[in-house]
Amino acid sequence: MSGITPYRTLHDIARAAPGLTRRAEIEAALDELEYLFEVIPPELQEYAEPVIASLRDKLAAATD
């Protein structure tokens, strides 16, 4: 994960999530977060789970 700070990435995605409305934006954020989830320490995963769930809900509701 050279150059990637997991805490910062999670923070940035969580902060941006409410403003994401287009399917492509949501999918990109979800892909990044799901990848990050696989490589972050378990103690950080608990913070990522609700953000992932929120993005999945948004994706299911997206119309474009």
Secondary structure, DSSP 8 states (H G I E B T S, - for coil): -TT--HHHHHHHHHHHGGG--SHHHHHHHHHHHHHHHHHS-HHHHHHHHHHHHHHHHHHHH---
